Amino acid sequence: MNKKFAYRPSSLGRVKLCPGSVALTEQLIKDGKGGGFNSPEAQEGTMLHRCVEQNDLPPDLNEEQTNAVQKCIDYKADRVQQAYPDSAVYETYNEKALHLYDGVDLSHMLSGTLDFMCFEGRSGFIIDWKFGRLPLPEVSVMLQLACYSAMAMQHFELDTVAAFVYMPRGGWEYKVKFTGGPDKLINEVIRPVLITAETEGAPRASSFEACQYCRALQHCPEAQANLDEVSKMEVSSPIDPEKIDDMIEKIKIAGKIGDEYMREAKAYYEHGGESERWGMVSRKGNLKIDGGCISIYDTIRQSLTEKEFMSVCRVSLPKLRKLYVEKKGGDKKASTDDFERAIEPLTTRGKDVQVLTKKRDQTK
């Protein structure tokens, strides 16, 4: 099991949902059609991971990026403080590259990089940063955290790992605790997924979660079939409510190939369409300070010292709002409203964005 292009913690959820995607991707790479995956979003994610690793807020980040990095830095510090409030002997690692080996024959199974890790003795915790704007499929998150935890257990001889995924842009947190050492995770969680994927004739099963980041998508017959079906759909005509969930699933997959079909899905909801698994959510546009930081400080200087203001002014307005409300005290809603009224003349907000997203419960 040494297919490094397929078996990475972040892609194992896709492998489980669509085992046949591994063979298809492998064939495309052999044919020189695999290509790379270096979208603008991926490039931004790499940059923001580096900022969190270095606890750095470079001036070329925009407000939203700065806010996301600061939230991760704060989250990391809070997790360490909660785990080891009275200890100074724990070990920490940022962006630690590790491998996972089969406990039976010591063959290489997969590789990955732990964004942050902290441990003491035979227990520790890991954090993975995600800078997307929508919730993640839970099957993908749990498999990824299981892989990272198994690697940490194996490399550092740990028995217990608490694993977290933190998404600063949406405030989502996924968490799970693994015990019993790496072999249990390898045998019960990881190896079955790899074995199924390497079985001859492993099935392909298109779904939004499986297709979202698949490199073989544009060459996949199942995905193309979705595109063909969606291209024949007439949104203006009544849609069978019992079929709408599956149709939106196909629209989402087709959207990765032909974005024009996404507009048809949104139009369905704009005309009152409903679905049990999909829905439209509104994401606020970015808030921009028109008069510069000094204009904001002049407005709220009676409540904050210059030092307090300077500690957050480069981070984000939400961070400044939080500090203002904490310092103001009293009724939280009243203080928040006071802050919003004060800065309203000094800021502008971009247009809200409508996003078609899958409904799912946040992992507890």
Salt bridges, closest charged atoms under 4 A:
GLU26 OE1 - LYS3 NZ 3.55
GLU44 OE2 - ARG169 NH2 2.74
GLU64 OE1 - ARG133 NH2 2.70
GLU64 OE2 - ARG169 NE 3.60
ASP74 OD2 - LYS319 NZ 2.22
ASP102 OD1 - ARG191 NH2 2.69
ASP115 OD2 - HIS49 NE2 3.03
ASP128 OD2 - LYS130 NZ 3.14
ASP159 OD2 - ARG122 NE 2.80
GLU173 OE2 - ARG79 NH2 2.80
GLU173 OE1 - LYS175 NZ 3.62
GLU209 OE2 - LYS358 NZ 3.22
GLU209 OE2 - ARG360 NH2 2.85
GLU222 OE1 - ARG204 NE 2.78
ASP245 OD2 - ARG277 NH1 3.86
ASP246 OD1 - ARG277 NH2 3.41
GLU249 OE1 - ARG277 NH2 3.96
GLU249 OE1 - LYS358 NZ 3.20
ASP298 OD1 - ARG301 NH1 3.25
GLU308 OE2 - LYS327 NZ 2.99
ASP337 OD2 - LYS333 NZ 3.03
ASP338 OD2 - LYS328 NZ 3.73
GLU340 OE2 - ARG321 NE 2.75
